[in-house]
């Protein structure tokens, strides 16, 4: 049986309310793999009752671990924000070079392509402070989807970048 067939069978068995142990009896696969494949499947109350109180305890434990990890990630993000505010000029220069290496345009005109406002804001700081690009030289182009409001998107990115809307070029509008 191919792996994708094993996955489909595992998902079908889980939808029927079987435990991971019961699924493993039919599919020789690690419990963690079966769990990963089936994690989005919601069991009915009847199926959960069949699996017993142990299932509810495991589910609560998993949710507690998930909440703890989410809080840890939030703490890391907050610490990183504070650290970004304390970067020396030299560190800003190095960080900008590395980001430009990964996100920057390498042909014709210098620029970056990214949808994370924090990264774009940082790179605008880098272009201004480190590269000393004059304000009149900045030009922004948006790549947006057909359902989005172009004017409000330009306004948003103007606030993020500090580039006046008058210096935005024609947007590329992607049909959805």
Beta strands, then each sheet from edge to edge (+ up, - down):
strand 1: 143-145
strand 2: 172-174
sheet 1: 1+ 2+
end
